[in-house]
Amino acid sequence: MRIIFAGTSDFARSHLVHLLSLGYDISAVFTQPDRPSGRGMKLKSSPVKQAALEAGIKIFQPSNLKQEDLSNDIRDFLTKEIPDIIIVVAYGLILPSWLLNLPKLGCINVHASLLPRWRGAAPIQRAIEYGDKYSGITIIKMDSGLDTGCILLQSKVPILDDFCSKDLEIRLAYEGISSLSYVIKNIDKLPVNPQSKDGVSYAKKIEKSESILNFSNDAFSLERKIRAFNPFPGAIIKLPSFDKPIKVWQALAFNSSFEGPSGVITDINVHQGLDISTGKGILRLKEVQKSGCNKCSISDFISGHKDRLSLGMKVIDFEYSK
């Protein structure tokens, strides 16, 4: 079976590496262009590109897939090397109709949610943020819509109470790998089921501006948001005694009956954490990171900044700026 693989993220990389380990013929990889990254803003290759380079696979990195915008080498390759199937995993570009119709067996997509819930760019983060008890893998035969294709296989995965998005991504990657292997082996035998019209929701792309914690919300929704935005983009707060925002990587929500002024430090305990009131309940910070520093436990943070923290100190409301 001649396969073209399209993907970009770590989640996609694990699927590509697994297909290669099984000996499948990956004739080319499509991945997003290199992006500036880090303090030096040097161009960085995607995880999928790095895996393809290691395997010696032909790589294409178009900024879009409009037929008229493609380079001659991509056009020539797709004309001469028509694939049996295109496998798409967390690619980040929408496949146009001409490309969907190119492979003999069509295009399939490994999506990290129980479709039709959480169609779109950030299904893992949104599932945690909104308190879903389950996520899963759905493999669909792609059509021209956004994650609207018919279902070939679906598998459910529980979301544990302490999962951050990276934990869930790793768990879903294992599930996706085994599901994809099964689908490829049985592609001609699997029933093709339309998605339900009920329960449709969209997982919009995570914007950095969303990372600011709003303490007028309840503590439990804030705790979920912190887990959902770990490792990217991270949740942030600003205290009056610090020049720059502080990232919050771990927190605990409790005392749901508490109601009072929100965004106020109510307890500073080097052994337990830094407690901040919310619209409902208390949020206890457990792991934080100052700008330009490494992550640290809250005990180390409190011990190092005793003179800059005080009971009654209020979190500053601010707007995100790059």
DRENDREN-505584 format. One line per field, with one value per residue: x, y, z of N, C-alpha, C in turn. Coordinates in nm, 2 decimals. Layout:
BEGIN
n.x = X,...;
n.y = Y,...;
n.z = Z,...;
ca.x = X,...;
ca.y = Y,...;
ca.z = Z,...;
c.x = X,...;
c.y = Y,...;
c.z = Z,...;
END
This chain:
BEGIN
n.x = 0.08,0.07,0.14,0.07,0.16,0.02,0.09,0.17,0.22,0.36,0.18,0.10,0.34,0.40,0.23,0.32,0.58,0.51,0.38,0.59,0.75,0.61,0.66,0.53,0.49,0.57,0.54,0.57,0.58,0.37,0.39,0.36,0.51,0.84,0.86,0.93,1.08,1.12,1.34,1.53,1.40,1.45,1.41,1.21,1.18,0.89,0.77,0.70,0.83,1.09,1.10,1.05,1.28,1.48,1.40,1.45,1.25,1.07,0.98,0.73,0.63,0.41,0.25,-0.02,-0.28,-0.40,-0.45,-0.35,-0.15,0.05,0.39,0.59,0.73,0.58,0.34,0.43,0.51,0.27,0.13,0.27,0.31,0.06,-0.11,-0.23,-0.37,-0.43,-0.31,-0.41,-0.31,-0.35,-0.27,-0.32,-0.38,-0.65,-0.77,-0.82,-1.09,-0.99,-0.76,-0.86,-1.00,-0.80,-0.65,-0.67,-0.81,-0.91,-0.90,-0.81,-0.86,-0.71,-0.86,-0.85,-1.08,-1.42,-1.60,-1.92,-1.84,-1.63,-1.51,-1.25,-0.96,-0.84,-0.91,-0.82,-0.74,-0.98,-1.16,-1.06,-1.07,-1.35,-1.44,-1.50,-1.57,-1.48,-1.27,-1.14,-1.06,-1.13,-1.16,-1.20,-1.34,-1.24,-1.42,-1.52,-1.59,-1.53,-1.39,-1.61,-1.65,-1.75,-1.76,-1.51,-1.40,-1.42,-1.30,-1.31,-1.17,-1.10,-1.09,-0.87,-0.89,-0.66,-0.53,-0.33,-0.32,-0.11,-0.08,-0.32,-0.29,-0.08,-0.19,-0.40,-0.26,-0.15,-0.38,-0.47,-0.27,-0.30,-0.56,-0.54,-0.38,-0.54,-0.75,-0.62,-0.55,-0.80,-0.94,-1.11,-1.32,-1.45,-1.75,-1.91,-2.00,-2.23,-2.17,-2.34,-2.60,-2.65,-2.51,-2.30,-2.00,-1.74,-1.39,-1.22,-0.92,-0.65,-0.59,-0.33,-0.42,-0.62,-0.50,-0.49,-0.59,-0.91,-1.03,-1.29,-1.43,-1.53,-1.34,-1.30,-1.34,-1.12,-0.91,-0.93,-0.88,-0.61,-0.49,-0.57,-0.43,-0.17,0.09,0.09,-0.08,0.00,-0.12,-0.17,-0.11,-0.11,0.06,0.08,0.33,0.52,0.69,0.63,0.40,0.31,0.34,0.11,0.13,0.04,-0.24,-0.49,-0.83,-1.07,-1.30,-1.57,-1.79,-1.71,-1.76,-1.69,-1.49,-1.32,-1.01,-0.82,-0.54,-0.57,-0.44,-0.11,0.10,0.38,0.40,0.17,0.05,-0.03,-0.31,-0.59,-0.87,-1.18,-1.46,-1.62,-1.53,-1.19,-0.87,-0.58,-0.25,0.01,0.24,0.45,0.59,0.82,0.88,1.14,1.26,1.30,1.04,0.89,0.83,0.55,0.63,0.90,0.88,0.73,0.91,1.12,1.02,0.91,0.90,0.75,0.49,0.17,-0.10,-0.43,-0.34,-0.42,-0.49,-0.39,-0.60,-0.56,-0.48,-0.38,-0.06,0.19;
n.y = -0.12,0.21,0.50,0.84,1.06,1.30,1.54,1.71,1.76,1.64,1.44,1.35,1.26,1.03,0.85,0.84,0.73,0.48,0.36,0.34,0.16,-0.07,-0.13,-0.01,0.15,0.46,0.71,0.98,1.27,1.52,1.82,2.10,2.43,2.52,2.69,3.01,2.99,2.99,3.19,3.31,3.30,3.12,2.92,2.63,2.29,2.08,1.81,1.59,1.64,1.61,1.34,1.23,1.31,1.16,0.91,0.93,1.01,1.16,1.50,1.75,2.09,2.27,2.60,2.62,2.42,2.47,2.40,2.56,2.70,2.53,2.41,2.32,2.08,1.94,1.91,1.75,1.53,1.43,1.37,1.17,0.98,0.86,0.80,0.51,0.57,0.85,0.95,1.14,1.32,1.54,1.76,2.03,2.18,2.22,1.98,2.01,1.95,1.83,1.70,1.52,1.35,1.22,0.98,0.62,0.48,0.68,0.95,0.93,1.03,1.06,1.15,1.32,1.29,1.21,1.21,1.34,1.53,1.80,1.88,2.01,2.22,2.19,1.96,1.80,1.97,2.12,1.93,1.86,2.12,2.17,1.98,1.71,1.37,1.16,1.11,1.03,0.83,0.89,0.76,0.88,0.87,1.11,1.40,1.70,1.87,2.01,1.79,1.62,1.38,1.04,0.78,0.54,0.40,0.40,0.48,0.48,0.67,0.72,1.03,1.11,1.26,1.41,1.46,1.64,1.82,1.71,1.46,1.34,1.35,1.17,0.93,0.91,0.89,0.64,0.49,0.58,0.49,0.21,0.19,0.30,0.12,-0.11,-0.01,0.04,-0.22,-0.33,-0.19,-0.22,-0.37,-0.25,-0.10,0.20,0.47,0.74,1.05,1.14,1.38,1.50,1.65,1.80,1.98,2.24,2.26,2.52,2.68,2.72,3.02,3.25,3.46,3.35,3.24,3.38,3.37,3.41,3.52,3.56,3.35,3.01,2.80,2.54,2.53,2.69,2.53,2.32,2.45,2.52,2.27,2.19,2.38,2.30,2.15,2.39,2.69,2.75,2.87,3.19,3.44,3.76,3.93,4.21,4.26,4.16,4.21,4.09,3.86,3.55,3.20,2.94,2.61,2.38,2.32,2.32,2.28,2.36,2.37,2.44,2.58,2.83,3.17,3.49,3.80,3.79,3.67,3.72,3.67,3.42,3.25,3.16,2.91,2.73,2.46,2.36,2.54,2.83,3.00,3.13,3.32,3.26,3.32,3.12,2.91,2.80,2.84,2.66,2.72,2.51,2.45,2.67,2.93,3.18,3.45,3.39,3.20,2.86,2.61,2.57,2.43,2.53,2.56,2.63,2.86,3.03,3.04,3.17,3.42,3.56,3.82,3.94,3.85,3.86,3.82,3.90,4.03,4.13,3.97,4.10,4.24,4.21,4.26,4.05,4.07,4.04;
n.z = 0.00,-0.10,0.07,0.16,0.41,0.62,0.86,1.16,1.44,1.77,1.84,1.59,1.49,1.64,1.53,1.26,1.30,1.41,1.19,1.01,1.16,1.12,0.86,0.65,0.33,0.30,0.09,0.08,0.29,0.41,0.58,0.80,0.73,0.84,1.16,1.33,1.65,2.01,2.22,2.05,1.81,1.61,1.31,1.33,1.28,1.23,1.46,1.30,1.06,1.15,1.21,0.96,0.82,0.96,0.87,0.60,0.42,0.15,0.17,0.19,0.23,0.20,0.23,0.19,0.04,-0.21,-0.54,-0.75,-0.61,-0.55,-0.56,-0.85,-0.81,-0.62,-0.76,-0.97,-0.84,-0.72,-0.95,-1.07,-0.87,-0.76,-0.46,-0.27,-0.04,0.17,0.48,0.75,1.03,1.28,1.12,1.04,0.82,0.58,0.37,0.02,-0.22,-0.46,-0.37,-0.18,-0.34,-0.48,-0.39,-0.43,-0.23,-0.08,0.17,0.51,0.85,1.16,1.45,1.76,1.94,2.05,1.80,1.70,1.89,1.97,1.72,1.52,1.60,1.86,2.02,2.24,2.45,2.49,2.58,2.83,2.95,2.96,3.13,3.05,3.09,2.94,2.66,2.33,2.04,1.70,1.38,1.07,0.74,0.52,0.43,0.26,0.47,0.80,0.99,0.95,0.83,0.75,1.00,1.06,1.27,1.62,1.95,2.30,2.57,2.91,3.09,3.33,3.66,3.72,3.49,3.26,2.95,2.80,2.92,2.85,2.57,2.52,2.61,2.42,2.19,2.20,2.18,1.93,1.76,1.76,1.67,1.42,1.29,1.28,1.12,0.87,0.80,0.76,0.58,0.36,0.46,0.67,0.82,0.71,0.88,0.91,1.09,1.40,1.41,1.65,1.94,1.84,1.86,1.87,1.88,1.92,1.81,2.04,2.19,2.29,2.44,2.59,2.81,3.05,3.38,3.51,3.80,3.88,3.79,3.88,4.11,4.03,3.75,3.68,3.77,3.59,3.35,3.39,3.38,3.12,2.96,2.99,2.84,2.68,2.62,2.87,3.19,3.32,3.58,3.74,3.98,4.21,4.32,4.14,3.84,3.59,3.44,3.60,3.55,3.59,3.67,3.80,4.01,4.28,4.33,4.58,4.86,4.78,4.87,4.95,4.93,4.83,4.81,4.50,4.37,4.57,4.79,5.02,5.19,5.28,5.27,5.32,5.31,5.20,4.99,4.79,4.84,4.66,4.64,4.46,4.23,4.32,4.56,4.64,4.49,4.50,4.44,4.32,4.16,4.00,3.77,3.73,3.50,3.28,3.44,3.57,3.61,3.94,4.27,4.47,4.74,4.72,4.58,4.75,4.97,4.85,4.80,5.02,5.11,4.92,4.91,5.05,5.28,5.17,4.95,4.62,4.31,4.00,3.75,3.40,3.05,2.79,2.65,2.40;
ca.x = 0.00,0.15,0.08,0.11,0.12,0.01,0.08,0.27,0.25,0.41,0.08,0.11,0.47,0.39,0.16,0.41,0.69,0.45,0.36,0.73,0.80,0.54,0.71,0.45,0.56,0.54,0.61,0.60,0.52,0.33,0.39,0.35,0.64,0.92,0.82,1.02,1.05,1.22,1.38,1.60,1.30,1.50,1.32,1.21,1.10,0.78,0.81,0.68,0.94,1.21,1.09,1.07,1.42,1.55,1.37,1.48,1.13,1.05,0.91,0.68,0.59,0.33,0.17,-0.16,-0.30,-0.47,-0.38,-0.28,-0.04,0.15,0.51,0.60,0.78,0.46,0.24,0.48,0.51,0.13,0.08,0.34,0.30,-0.07,-0.11,-0.34,-0.44,-0.36,-0.35,-0.40,-0.31,-0.31,-0.19,-0.33,-0.43,-0.76,-0.74,-0.93,-1.16,-0.91,-0.67,-0.95,-1.04,-0.68,-0.61,-0.77,-0.89,-0.96,-0.82,-0.86,-0.81,-0.72,-0.90,-0.84,-1.21,-1.53,-1.68,-1.90,-1.80,-1.49,-1.45,-1.16,-0.81,-0.79,-1.00,-0.77,-0.75,-1.12,-1.22,-1.02,-1.12,-1.49,-1.48,-1.55,-1.52,-1.42,-1.23,-1.13,-1.01,-1.23,-1.10,-1.30,-1.31,-1.26,-1.49,-1.48,-1.62,-1.43,-1.41,-1.75,-1.66,-1.81,-1.68,-1.47,-1.37,-1.42,-1.25,-1.33,-1.06,-1.14,-1.00,-0.85,-0.90,-0.54,-0.48,-0.31,-0.34,0.00,-0.11,-0.43,-0.24,0.00,-0.29,-0.48,-0.16,-0.14,-0.51,-0.47,-0.18,-0.36,-0.68,-0.50,-0.33,-0.66,-0.83,-0.55,-0.56,-0.94,-1.00,-1.21,-1.42,-1.52,-1.87,-1.89,-2.12,-2.23,-2.17,-2.46,-2.62,-2.66,-2.39,-2.19,-1.93,-1.62,-1.28,-1.15,-0.78,-0.61,-0.52,-0.26,-0.50,-0.71,-0.43,-0.51,-0.69,-1.01,-1.07,-1.43,-1.49,-1.52,-1.21,-1.29,-1.32,-0.99,-0.82,-0.94,-0.81,-0.47,-0.45,-0.59,-0.33,-0.04,0.21,0.08,0.02,0.02,-0.21,-0.09,-0.17,-0.02,0.06,0.13,0.47,0.60,0.68,0.58,0.30,0.36,0.27,0.07,0.13,-0.05,-0.33,-0.59,-0.95,-1.14,-1.39,-1.66,-1.89,-1.66,-1.80,-1.64,-1.42,-1.24,-0.87,-0.75,-0.47,-0.63,-0.35,0.03,0.15,0.50,0.39,0.04,0.04,-0.07,-0.45,-0.65,-1.02,-1.24,-1.60,-1.68,-1.42,-1.05,-0.77,-0.45,-0.14,0.10,0.36,0.45,0.71,0.84,0.93,1.28,1.30,1.24,0.92,0.93,0.72,0.50,0.71,1.02,0.84,0.70,1.03,1.21,0.96,0.83,0.88,0.67,0.36,0.10,-0.25,-0.51,-0.29,-0.52,-0.44,-0.42,-0.66,-0.48,-0.50,-0.26,0.02,0.30;
ca.y = 0.00,0.33,0.59,0.97,1.09,1.44,1.56,1.81,1.76,1.52,1.34,1.29,1.20,0.89,0.77,0.81,0.64,0.35,0.31,0.30,0.04,-0.18,-0.15,0.05,0.23,0.60,0.76,1.12,1.33,1.66,1.88,2.25,2.49,2.55,2.82,3.07,2.93,3.02,3.33,3.35,3.29,3.05,2.83,2.50,2.19,2.01,1.68,1.50,1.66,1.55,1.19,1.20,1.33,1.05,0.79,0.95,1.02,1.28,1.59,1.87,2.18,2.39,2.68,2.58,2.31,2.51,2.34,2.66,2.75,2.43,2.41,2.22,1.95,1.88,1.87,1.64,1.41,1.38,1.32,1.04,0.89,0.86,0.71,0.43,0.63,0.96,0.94,1.27,1.32,1.67,1.83,2.18,2.24,2.15,1.91,2.05,1.84,1.76,1.61,1.42,1.25,1.17,0.84,0.51,0.44,0.81,1.00,0.90,1.12,1.02,1.27,1.30,1.32,1.13,1.29,1.48,1.63,1.86,1.89,2.13,2.23,2.17,1.87,1.75,2.08,2.16,1.82,1.88,2.25,2.17,1.88,1.59,1.25,1.07,1.15,0.91,0.84,0.87,0.76,0.91,0.89,1.25,1.47,1.85,1.95,2.01,1.67,1.58,1.26,0.92,0.71,0.40,0.33,0.49,0.41,0.57,0.68,0.80,1.14,1.11,1.39,1.49,1.47,1.77,1.79,1.62,1.32,1.28,1.33,1.05,0.82,0.90,0.85,0.49,0.44,0.62,0.40,0.07,0.20,0.32,-0.01,-0.19,0.04,0.01,-0.37,-0.38,-0.07,-0.26,-0.44,-0.17,-0.03,0.35,0.52,0.89,1.10,1.18,1.52,1.55,1.66,1.86,2.09,2.28,2.29,2.63,2.69,2.78,3.15,3.28,3.55,3.27,3.19,3.46,3.32,3.51,3.46,3.57,3.22,2.92,2.74,2.41,2.56,2.74,2.42,2.24,2.53,2.51,2.14,2.19,2.46,2.25,2.25,2.51,2.80,2.78,2.96,3.30,3.54,3.88,3.99,4.35,4.27,4.11,4.29,4.01,3.75,3.42,3.09,2.84,2.48,2.29,2.39,2.23,2.35,2.30,2.45,2.50,2.66,2.96,3.28,3.62,3.87,3.70,3.71,3.76,3.57,3.40,3.17,3.14,2.80,2.68,2.31,2.33,2.61,2.96,3.00,3.25,3.31,3.27,3.35,3.02,2.81,2.84,2.78,2.65,2.71,2.41,2.47,2.80,2.96,3.32,3.48,3.37,3.10,2.73,2.58,2.54,2.40,2.65,2.58,2.70,3.00,3.11,3.06,3.27,3.55,3.59,3.97,3.99,3.79,3.89,3.80,4.01,4.08,4.09,3.94,4.22,4.22,4.27,4.21,3.98,4.13,3.95;
ca.z = 0.00,-0.11,0.16,0.19,0.55,0.64,1.00,1.21,1.59,1.84,1.83,1.45,1.48,1.70,1.43,1.15,1.35,1.42,1.05,0.96,1.23,1.07,0.73,0.54,0.23,0.31,-0.02,0.11,0.41,0.41,0.71,0.79,0.71,0.97,1.22,1.43,1.79,2.12,2.24,1.93,1.70,1.50,1.24,1.39,1.21,1.31,1.50,1.19,0.96,1.21,1.20,0.82,0.79,1.01,0.79,0.46,0.34,0.08,0.26,0.13,0.33,0.14,0.32,0.17,-0.06,-0.33,-0.65,-0.82,-0.54,-0.52,-0.64,-0.96,-0.76,-0.55,-0.87,-1.05,-0.75,-0.71,-1.08,-1.10,-0.75,-0.70,-0.35,-0.24,0.07,0.24,0.62,0.80,1.17,1.33,1.01,1.05,0.69,0.53,0.23,-0.07,-0.28,-0.56,-0.30,-0.12,-0.44,-0.55,-0.36,-0.46,-0.11,-0.02,0.28,0.64,0.95,1.30,1.53,1.90,2.02,2.02,1.71,1.66,1.99,1.96,1.59,1.51,1.62,1.99,2.09,2.37,2.55,2.52,2.65,2.97,3.00,2.98,3.23,2.99,3.16,2.84,2.52,2.25,1.90,1.59,1.25,0.97,0.59,0.51,0.32,0.25,0.59,0.91,1.08,0.94,0.75,0.81,1.10,1.03,1.39,1.73,2.07,2.41,2.67,3.02,3.13,3.48,3.73,3.73,3.35,3.18,2.81,2.75,2.97,2.76,2.44,2.52,2.62,2.30,2.09,2.20,2.12,1.79,1.68,1.75,1.59,1.28,1.23,1.25,1.00,0.75,0.76,0.73,0.52,0.26,0.53,0.78,0.78,0.71,0.95,0.92,1.23,1.45,1.41,1.78,2.02,1.77,1.93,1.80,1.96,1.85,1.83,2.17,2.17,2.41,2.52,2.68,2.92,3.17,3.47,3.56,3.93,3.90,3.76,3.99,4.13,3.96,3.61,3.67,3.78,3.46,3.25,3.41,3.32,2.98,2.90,3.03,2.84,2.60,2.63,3.01,3.25,3.39,3.67,3.77,4.12,4.21,4.36,4.04,3.71,3.48,3.48,3.66,3.49,3.69,3.60,3.88,4.11,4.34,4.36,4.69,4.94,4.68,4.94,4.98,4.84,4.89,4.71,4.42,4.33,4.69,4.86,5.15,5.28,5.23,5.35,5.25,5.29,5.12,4.87,4.79,4.82,4.61,4.63,4.32,4.23,4.40,4.59,4.65,4.41,4.56,4.35,4.36,4.08,3.92,3.70,3.70,3.37,3.27,3.54,3.56,3.70,4.08,4.36,4.54,4.86,4.68,4.53,4.87,5.05,4.79,4.78,5.14,5.12,4.81,4.92,5.17,5.29,5.12,4.82,4.51,4.17,3.91,3.62,3.29,2.92,2.74,2.55,2.36;
c.x = 0.09,0.07,0.15,0.07,0.13,-0.01,0.19,0.31,0.32,0.31,0.08,0.24,0.47,0.32,0.24,0.52,0.63,0.43,0.49,0.78,0.73,0.57,0.62,0.53,0.50,0.61,0.65,0.53,0.49,0.33,0.39,0.50,0.71,0.87,0.92,0.98,1.16,1.26,1.45,1.52,1.37,1.40,1.33,1.13,1.00,0.83,0.80,0.79,1.07,1.21,1.11,1.21,1.50,1.52,1.40,1.36,1.12,0.95,0.86,0.62,0.51,0.26,0.02,-0.17,-0.38,-0.38,-0.29,-0.16,0.07,0.27,0.51,0.64,0.67,0.37,0.30,0.48,0.37,0.08,0.14,0.32,0.17,-0.08,-0.24,-0.43,-0.36,-0.41,-0.31,-0.41,-0.26,-0.22,-0.20,-0.37,-0.55,-0.73,-0.86,-0.98,-1.07,-0.81,-0.74,-0.98,-0.92,-0.65,-0.72,-0.86,-0.94,-0.86,-0.89,-0.79,-0.82,-0.74,-0.91,-0.97,-1.31,-1.63,-1.83,-1.87,-1.65,-1.43,-1.36,-1.02,-0.76,-0.88,-0.95,-0.78,-0.89,-1.19,-1.19,-1.08,-1.27,-1.54,-1.53,-1.49,-1.45,-1.38,-1.22,-1.07,-1.12,-1.15,-1.21,-1.25,-1.34,-1.35,-1.45,-1.51,-1.51,-1.46,-1.55,-1.76,-1.72,-1.71,-1.64,-1.44,-1.37,-1.38,-1.25,-1.21,-1.11,-1.04,-0.99,-0.85,-0.78,-0.47,-0.46,-0.32,-0.23,-0.03,-0.22,-0.38,-0.16,-0.09,-0.36,-0.38,-0.15,-0.27,-0.52,-0.39,-0.24,-0.48,-0.65,-0.45,-0.44,-0.73,-0.76,-0.56,-0.70,-1.01,-1.12,-1.33,-1.51,-1.64,-1.84,-2.01,-2.12,-2.23,-2.31,-2.48,-2.64,-2.53,-2.27,-2.13,-1.80,-1.51,-1.19,-1.00,-0.75,-0.54,-0.45,-0.33,-0.59,-0.63,-0.44,-0.62,-0.78,-1.07,-1.21,-1.50,-1.47,-1.38,-1.19,-1.27,-1.18,-0.88,-0.81,-0.86,-0.66,-0.42,-0.46,-0.48,-0.19,0.00,0.19,-0.06,0.06,-0.08,-0.13,-0.18,-0.06,-0.04,0.13,0.28,0.57,0.58,0.61,0.48,0.38,0.27,0.23,0.05,0.05,-0.12,-0.43,-0.71,-1.02,-1.23,-1.49,-1.77,-1.84,-1.71,-1.76,-1.57,-1.32,-1.10,-0.79,-0.67,-0.52,-0.54,-0.22,0.09,0.26,0.48,0.27,0.03,-0.01,-0.22,-0.50,-0.80,-1.07,-1.39,-1.67,-1.57,-1.28,-0.96,-0.63,-0.34,-0.03,0.24,0.35,0.58,0.71,0.90,1.08,1.34,1.24,1.12,0.97,0.81,0.68,0.58,0.84,0.99,0.81,0.83,1.12,1.15,0.87,0.80,0.79,0.53,0.30,-0.05,-0.32,-0.46,-0.39,-0.45,-0.48,-0.49,-0.58,-0.52,-0.37,-0.19,0.14,0.43;
c.y = 0.12,0.44,0.73,1.00,1.24,1.47,1.66,1.79,1.64,1.40,1.27,1.21,1.05,0.80,0.73,0.71,0.49,0.28,0.26,0.18,-0.08,-0.21,-0.10,0.14,0.37,0.67,0.91,1.17,1.48,1.71,2.03,2.31,2.51,2.69,2.87,3.02,2.97,3.16,3.39,3.35,3.23,2.95,2.69,2.41,2.12,1.87,1.58,1.52,1.59,1.40,1.15,1.21,1.21,0.92,0.81,0.96,1.15,1.37,1.71,1.95,2.30,2.47,2.67,2.48,2.34,2.46,2.44,2.72,2.65,2.44,2.30,2.08,1.87,1.83,1.75,1.51,1.35,1.33,1.18,0.94,0.89,0.76,0.62,0.50,0.75,0.95,1.08,1.26,1.46,1.74,1.98,2.25,2.15,2.10,1.95,1.93,1.76,1.66,1.49,1.31,1.18,1.02,0.74,0.48,0.57,0.85,0.97,1.00,1.06,1.14,1.23,1.34,1.21,1.21,1.24,1.58,1.67,1.84,2.02,2.11,2.18,2.08,1.82,1.85,2.11,2.05,1.83,2.01,2.24,2.05,1.75,1.47,1.15,1.15,1.02,0.94,0.81,0.87,0.77,0.90,1.03,1.30,1.62,1.93,1.94,1.90,1.62,1.44,1.14,0.84,0.57,0.33,0.44,0.42,0.52,0.56,0.77,0.91,1.14,1.25,1.47,1.50,1.61,1.73,1.70,1.48,1.26,1.26,1.20,0.93,0.80,0.86,0.70,0.43,0.47,0.53,0.27,0.08,0.22,0.20,-0.10,-0.14,0.02,-0.13,-0.41,-0.27,-0.11,-0.33,-0.36,-0.10,0.12,0.41,0.68,0.93,1.14,1.33,1.58,1.56,1.72,1.98,2.12,2.32,2.40,2.63,2.76,2.91,3.18,3.38,3.48,3.23,3.26,3.40,3.43,3.45,3.49,3.44,3.13,2.85,2.61,2.43,2.61,2.63,2.34,2.32,2.52,2.38,2.13,2.27,2.42,2.14,2.37,2.56,2.82,2.88,3.07,3.39,3.65,3.93,4.12,4.36,4.21,4.18,4.22,3.90,3.62,3.31,2.99,2.71,2.37,2.36,2.29,2.32,2.28,2.41,2.52,2.58,2.80,3.06,3.41,3.70,3.78,3.76,3.76,3.65,3.55,3.32,3.16,3.03,2.73,2.53,2.28,2.41,2.76,2.97,3.13,3.22,3.33,3.31,3.24,2.91,2.88,2.77,2.78,2.62,2.61,2.41,2.59,2.82,3.11,3.33,3.47,3.27,2.96,2.71,2.54,2.50,2.52,2.67,2.66,2.84,3.08,3.14,3.16,3.40,3.59,3.74,4.02,3.93,3.83,3.86,3.92,4.07,4.03,4.07,4.06,4.17,4.28,4.20,4.15,4.06,4.04,4.00;
c.z = 0.00,-0.03,0.16,0.33,0.56,0.79,1.04,1.35,1.64,1.83,1.69,1.44,1.53,1.60,1.31,1.19,1.36,1.28,0.99,1.03,1.18,0.92,0.62,0.45,0.23,0.20,0.00,0.23,0.38,0.55,0.70,0.78,0.85,1.02,1.31,1.57,1.88,2.12,2.12,1.80,1.58,1.44,1.30,1.31,1.29,1.35,1.38,1.08,1.02,1.19,1.05,0.77,0.84,0.93,0.64,0.37,0.27,0.16,0.17,0.24,0.27,0.25,0.31,0.06,-0.18,-0.45,-0.73,-0.75,-0.51,-0.61,-0.74,-0.91,-0.69,-0.66,-0.94,-0.97,-0.74,-0.84,-1.11,-0.99,-0.68,-0.58,-0.34,-0.14,0.12,0.38,0.68,0.95,1.22,1.24,1.03,0.93,0.64,0.39,0.14,-0.15,-0.38,-0.49,-0.23,-0.22,-0.51,-0.52,-0.40,-0.35,-0.03,0.09,0.41,0.74,1.09,1.39,1.68,1.98,1.98,1.93,1.71,1.76,1.96,1.82,1.59,1.57,1.75,2.07,2.23,2.48,2.59,2.60,2.80,3.03,3.04,3.07,3.17,3.07,3.06,2.71,2.44,2.12,1.80,1.46,1.15,0.83,0.56,0.40,0.33,0.37,0.69,1.01,1.07,0.87,0.83,0.90,1.06,1.16,1.50,1.86,2.18,2.51,2.78,3.04,3.28,3.53,3.73,3.59,3.31,3.04,2.75,2.80,2.88,2.62,2.42,2.52,2.48,2.18,2.08,2.14,1.97,1.70,1.66,1.66,1.44,1.21,1.19,1.13,0.87,0.70,0.72,0.65,0.42,0.33,0.63,0.73,0.79,0.76,0.96,1.07,1.27,1.43,1.54,1.85,1.95,1.85,1.86,1.90,1.89,1.89,1.97,2.14,2.30,2.50,2.62,2.81,3.05,3.26,3.53,3.69,3.97,3.87,3.88,3.99,4.04,3.81,3.59,3.68,3.65,3.35,3.26,3.35,3.17,2.90,2.94,2.93,2.76,2.60,2.78,3.06,3.32,3.48,3.69,3.91,4.13,4.25,4.26,3.91,3.60,3.53,3.52,3.60,3.60,3.62,3.67,3.99,4.16,4.37,4.48,4.76,4.84,4.74,4.97,4.88,4.91,4.78,4.63,4.39,4.44,4.75,5.00,5.25,5.21,5.32,5.27,5.22,5.20,4.99,4.90,4.75,4.77,4.59,4.49,4.34,4.32,4.43,4.60,4.56,4.47,4.46,4.40,4.28,3.99,3.85,3.68,3.56,3.37,3.37,3.51,3.64,3.84,4.16,4.43,4.67,4.83,4.65,4.66,4.95,4.99,4.77,4.90,5.15,5.02,4.81,5.05,5.17,5.25,4.99,4.71,4.38,4.08,3.78,3.51,3.16,2.87,2.63,2.52,2.42;
END
